[in-house]
Amino acid sequence: MDIHTPIVINGINIKNRVALPPIVNVGWSNPDGMVSSKHIAHYERIAKGGTGLIIVEATCVNPTGRIFKYQLGIWDDNHIEGLARIAEAVHKHDTKVLIQLHHAGLTTRKAVAEKAFGPSVDPENNRSVELTQEQIDGLVNSFVSAARRAHLAGFDGVELHGAHGYLLNQFASSAINHRTDEYGGSHENRLQFAHQIIKGIREVAPPSFIIGYRMAGCSPTLTDGIEIAKLLQDYGVHYLHVSHGGEKGINPSVPNGFAFNHVVYMGTEVKKHVTVPVMVVNQIKSPERANMLLSNGLADTVAIGRDMLTDPDWVAKAKTGEAINLCVDCQPRCKRYTKPELCPLAE
């Protein structure tokens, strides 16, 4: 098995095992969360380069839970038309496409909303407010309604953003969630919010609709992450995309001889405990390294982020052996996080 081997997820055939992970394109939307022509051209160009799966960037299910004011939105039926243009553009190249559903929770910025709502009050954030039962019910509906819109827009499924310290991750992590009701305490209780969303999506979308979950391998520890992964599988997610847990996640030590970083390591450890496909991500970079993970059974599929942004033909070149324009790891941080056009290797 290598990166060019097809994979089936929830009955949907994906032509290879390479995915573009959901990387936000800062400044390409507007305060209404609408799709721009830049989004459509960007995702079609990646699809044209041969990747089997594209996961569209973190798209907010509620305007009061955005990371920033110009985040792509899926909280209103008015978003469907623009999102449908992304799905259509990607499908033209025999690539499957999902969209990531997101809510920032306690990390919502003041420029977006006066209060930041989450499972519990964050003692380090004087804007933080604990969600009431009524508000939780409303947010479940926000996620489920967003999935309905994704289906209507022609997406093959959704990925729930349960990593990087955002709302779903906040509920799942005992380092953040200190509730004493049915949403706090045990792993099952802390995943109750996610479970309700998953059940709701299955009621508004057809059985073929993929429900993926980007999870924090450390929530807050890797041991917790493994237990969460097993529960998510029981709840019916079709694949797990393992990433990090934000500031409150406790990163595990990587064993000697392991050729990848702690994020990839967490994914390979999660895979040992579940049977649904596991996607690994973070600094995999080259086809050779990706094939190392797949051929050794350490992962089922790989997400290639910045290196597919610097070279959309990553998959096509992996087939021919042509040199790939790899990310140069700008310091102190990726220039794309300020403005995508600032990438020194942007086309």
N, C-alpha and C positions, 0 to 999 in steps of 0.2 A: 504494500500500500504506500502511495506517495501523494503529493499534493494534487496530482492530476486524476486521481481515482474518484469517481462519482460517489456521492453519499445520498441517502434517502433520510429525510427528516419529516416525520408525521405524514408519510406517504408521498411527499413532494421530492422529486428528483432534482438534485443540485449537481451540476456538471463537474465540479471539482471541490476540493477541500480547503479552498482559500476564500476568506471573507474580508471585506472592508469593515472594520469596526466603526461604531458611531462616533465620529470626530466632529465636534461642533465647528461650523464655519462662522466665525465671529463677524457680525456686522452685515451679513447678507440678507437678513430679514428686516422687518420694520416693527414699530411698537404694536402693530396688530398681529404680528406673528405670521405674516403671509410669505408664501414661497416666492422667490425671485428667479429671474432667468439664469442667474449665476448658479443657483442650486441645481436646476435642471441640467445645464451644460456640464456641471461638475460630476454629477452622478452618472450621466450618460457616458462621459469620457472614461470613467473608471470601469463601467460595464463593458465598454468597447475593448478595453485592454484584456478582458478574458476572465475576470474573477467570477466565481460561481455564485457568490452571495454578497449583497450589499445591505448593511444595516444603516439606515439613514439616522443622522445625528439626533442627539437628545432633543425631543420635541415635547413641549410642555402641555400638560393636560388641564392646567388651570392657570389663568394669567397672574394670580397672586402667588404662584409657586415657581416663577421663572428664576433662572440664574442671573439674567440681565434683561434689559428691556427689548433687546433685538433678537431674542431667541425664537426659533421656529415654533409655531403653535399648532395644536390639534384640539383646541378646547371649544371650537365653534364649527358649525356646519359650513360656514363660509370658507374654511380652510380646505375643504375636500377637493375643490376644483384644482387648486394649485398642486396639492399633494398628488393628485391623480396624474398630473403631467410628469412628475418624477417617476412614478411607478411605470407609466407607459414608456418613458424614455429608456428606462433600465431593461424592461422586458423585451424591447426590440433586439437586444443582444443576447438573448437566451440566458439572462442572469436573473436569479430570484432576488426579491427585495423585501426587507422588513423595515419597520420604523420603530425607533426606540421611544417608549413612553416614559416621561420624566416629570418629577416634581422635586424641587430643591428642599422643601421642608424647612428645617432650622437654618439652613444656609442661604435662604432667600435674602437677597440684599435689600437694604433700606430704600434704595432708589426704585425698587419694584413694589414693595409693600411695607407699610408702617410696622406690622407685626410679622414675626417668623414663627409659623406653627409647626409643631412636631409632636412626637409621642410623649415627651416630657419637657419640662423647662430646662434650658441649658443655663447653668449658673454663670457661665462665661459670656452669656448673651442677654442683655437686659431687654431686648426686643422679643425674646422667645415666650411662647405661650403653649400650654398643653392643649392638645386637641380634645374637644368633647366628643361624646358618642355621636351626636348629630353631625358634627363636622367630619368625623371619620366616615360615616355613612355617605356623606356628600362627596368625599374624595374617592371612595370606592366607585361611586357613580361616575365621577370625572374620568377615572381610568377606563372603566368599562365603555363609556360613551366614546372615548378617544379610540378604543379598539374598534368599535362599530364604524367610526369614520374611516379608520385605516382600511377596513374591509371594503367599504363603499368606494374608497379611492383606488382599489385594485391591488393593494399590497398583499403579499403572500402570508403575512403574519406580523406580529409585533414582538418586540423585546422589552420586557419590563426592566427599568433601571434600578437594580437593587444593590448597587455598589457605590464606591467613591464618597460615602458619607451623606448621600441624599436620602430622601424621605423613607423609601422602602428599606434602605440599609439602616436608617435610624431606628425604625421599629424592630428590625431583626437583631440589633446589637445590644447586649446587656450593658455595654459601656455608656449607652445613650438613653436607652429605654428603661425607665425606672417606674413604670406604671404598676399598679397593684390590682388592676381589673383583668378582664379576659385577654387584654392585649399586652400584658407584661408577665414576667416571671419565667416560665419554661420556654424552650425553643418553640413548641407548638403555639403557645400564646403569643409570643412575639412575632410569629409568622401568620397570625390570624388575619391581619390586614391584607397581606399578599394573597393568602388563601381565598379570601372573599373576592378579591379582584380576579383571580384566575377562574373561579367558578362563574363569576359574572360574565367574563369574556366568552366562556364556552356557551353561554346562553344567547349571545347576540351575534356570534360568528359561526360559520359552518365547521363541521368536524375537521376539514382539511386545513383550517387556518392554524398556522404555527404560533405557539405561545412559547417564546424563549425567555430566559431570565439571566440578566447580567448580575452575578452575585459577587459579594465580597468574600474571597477565600478566607479572610480573617475578620470574623464578626463577633467579638473582637479578636479571637484567636483562630488558628487553623483548625483546631479541634471543634470549635463552634461551627466553623464554615462547613466542615464535613457533615455534621449533623443537620445543618440547614439544607445542604444539598440533597441529602436523603429524603427530607421532608418535602422539598420542592418536587422531587421526582414523584413522590406519593401523591402530590396534589395535581399532577398532570402536566407539568411543563415538558416540552418536547426536546429541549436542549438546555445546557448550562454554559454560560459564557463567564469564565472565572477571572475576576480582576481583583483590585485591592479595596481596602475598607476605609480609605480616607484617613484623616488625622487620628481617629480613635482606633484604627486597626493596628494590631500588633503583628508586625511582619516576622515570619519565621526565619530561622537560619537555614541557609541552603547547604545541603550536604557537600562534602568535598567530592570533587569530580563531576558534579552536576553542572552542565555547560550553559545553563540559563539562569535568569534572575529569580527572585523570590516570588514574583507574580506568576510566572510560568510554573514554578515549582508547586505553588498552591493548586494550580489547575491539574497538574499531573497527580497530585495526591487525592484531590476530589474524585478524579476518574476511577481510582481504585475502589470506590465505594458506591458507584452508581452505574446503571446500565444505559441511561440516555446519553446521547452524544455530548461530549465535552469539548468546548472551544477554549483554546489557550491564546494568550495575547501578551504583548509587551516585549519589545526589543528582540523579536525573533529574526527580523531583518532579511536574511537570505534564503533562497530556495533550499540550499544545502542544510541549513539549520532547521527549516520547517520540515524537511523530509526526515531528519533525524528523529524528531518528535513522533511523526506519524508511523514511520517504519518500525520503531521500537514500541509501538502501542501505548505511548505516553499521552496521546491526545487523539481525538477523532477529526478535528479540523483546526485550522490556525487562522488567526486574525492578523493581518498585516496592515498596520496603520500608516505611520508617517512615510514608510518606504514605498507604499503604493501611492501616496500623495505626491511624492517627489518623482515617481515613475509609474504612471497609470498602466503601463504595459508590463508590469512586474510578472504577471502570470504568463503572458505571451512570450516574454523573454526567457522565462524559466524553461519553457518548452524548447526554445532554439539554442539556449546557451549564451545568448547575447548578454553583454554586460548591463547590469541594472544600475540606474542612477540612485544610489542609496542615500538616505537622509544623512546629512552631515552633522546632526546633533548640535544645532546652534546653542550657544551659552549666553547668558545664564538660563535661558529658557527658549523653547521653540518660538520662532517669530510668528508662526501661524496663529498663535494664541492672541496676538495683538491684532493682526490682520492677515488673512490667508495670502493675499498678494505679496506680502513681505518675504515669503519663503524664497531663499536665494536660488532654489531649483524649480520654482513654479514655472509652468509652461507659459 
